[in-house]
Amino acid sequence: MEKIETKTIKVDSKEPNKEPIKEAANLIKKGKLVAFPTETVYGLGANGLDKEAVAKIFIAKGRPGDNPLILHVASREQVEPLVEFISEEAEKVMKKFWPGPLTIIFKRSSLVPDVITAGLDTVAIRMPNHPIASEFIKASGVPIAAPSANTSGKPSPTEASHVQEDLNGKIDMIINGGSTGIGVESTVLDLSETPPTILRPGGITLEQLKKIIPNVVEDLSIIKDNKDIIPKSPGQKYRHYAPKAEMMVFIGEVSAIIDAINEYAKKYIAEGKSVGIMATEETKDKYKEGLIVSVGSRNNKETIAHNLFSTLRLFDEENVDIILSEGVDLSHIGKAIMNRLKKASGGNIIKL
């Protein structure tokens, strides 16, 4: 693709200056691409009603065309023209969790271009809970189509520098709003069919959703790979979030994980390979050799979610040959973390 000049603007996420945001919104109105921060990861935005503009997202990212996009809105009023109807369940969920890290799948209206939905009869919509994202969408005056602002398949960006590394020269602007908060993408909840189904775990957990819609279930692809799946949600089908290095994820008792990683590290280092170990605060001192990085605390898994993608990118920068990662238990946001680790490792999970 033709190289374009990528402008980066700095915006205070606590008190966004409206002038630079207006400049970014004007680019959206002209069919250009703008990366912007949300509370989950940085998104790569285009006018969600302009199919030519949306097509540029796929080119810039190298994204497969059968991988649907999420439309980002700033108000409930923006949702109505995009969907066939809003069910009672959807009303309850939106009232409780929007704005926030929850994407809802509805039956789409004819207003939504096919390129957004990969030709499906459904559309994924979310309302970000981030001051810059909210102001940016409002100023643009249209729903913003936005996958994560990275090269397709690589770890998602949680800093503007990650976006620059992947997409500099391919997009028109980056809004630098600092570090994102949650660090893993939104939960995707399919309300287009019965029962309500979580297609991708994220910042809103199964436990939280069950309090509002008790009959919610999880899609089997969260736990098991299905290469024949027709994705209704980003992140269902392809290897995602992947570092350059081969990666192995170890699950089981923590003591067994430590022993196994030490053993594998010793073996790979003896073979002349550079080893990265993704440890936790509780275990980092238990490893003997390799590049040891704490991703966060097992007692506060939100810290692991926040640091996960930046840690994978750090291992890329250090050019390690193999990453040995601890797994976590599946409670609460642990399911989202393990889903991302499974995708990042290409399903290379070692059960102890």
Stockholm file with secondary structure:
# STOCKHOLM 1.0

chainA/1-352         MEKIETKTIKVDSKEPNKEPIKEAANLIKKGKLVAFPTETVYGLGANGLDKEAVAKIFIAKGRPGDNPLILHVASREQVEPLVEFISEEAEKVMKKFWPGPLTIIFKRSSLVPDVITAGLDTVAIRMPNHPIASEFIKASGVPIAAPSANTSGKPSPTEASHVQEDLNGKIDMIINGGSTGIGVESTVLDLSETPPTILRPGGITLEQLKKIIPNVVEDLSIIKDNKDIIPKSPGQKYRHYAPKAEMMVFIGEVSAIIDAINEYAKKYIAEGKSVGIMATEETKDKYKEGLIVSVGSRNNKETIAHNLFSTLRLFDEENVDIILSEGVDLSHIGKAIMNRLKKASGGNIIKL
#=GR chainA/1-352 SS CCCCCCEEEECCSSSCCHHHHHHHHHHHHTTCCEEEECSSSEEEEEETTCHHHHHHHHHHHTCCTTSCCEEECSSGGGTGGGBSCCCHHHHHHHHHHCSSSEEEEEEBCTTSCHHHHTTCSEEEEECCCCHHHHHHHHHHTSCEECCBSSSTTSCCCSSHHHHHHHHTTTSSEEEECCCCSSCSCCEEEECSSSSCEEEECCSSCHHHHHHHCTTCEECGGGTSCCTTCCCSSTTSSSCCSCCSSEEEEEESCHHHHHHHHHHHHHHHHHTTCCEEEEECTTTGGGCCSSEEEECCBTTBHHHHHHHHHHHHHHHHHTTCSEEEEECCCCTTTHHHHHHHHHHHTTTCEEEC
#=GC SS_cons         CCCCCCEEEECCSSSCCHHHHHHHHHHHHTTCCEEEECSSSEEEEEETTCHHHHHHHHHHHTCCTTSCCEEECSSGGGTGGGBSCCCHHHHHHHHHHCSSSEEEEEEBCTTSCHHHHTTCSEEEEECCCCHHHHHHHHHHTSCEECCBSSSTTSCCCSSHHHHHHHHTTTSSEEEECCCCSSCSCCEEEECSSSSCEEEECCSSCHHHHHHHCTTCEECGGGTSCCTTCCCSSTTSSSCCSCCSSEEEEEESCHHHHHHHHHHHHHHHHHTTCCEEEEECTTTGGGCCSSEEEECCBTTBHHHHHHHHHHHHHHHHHTTCSEEEEECCCCTTTHHHHHHHHHHHTTTCEEEC
//
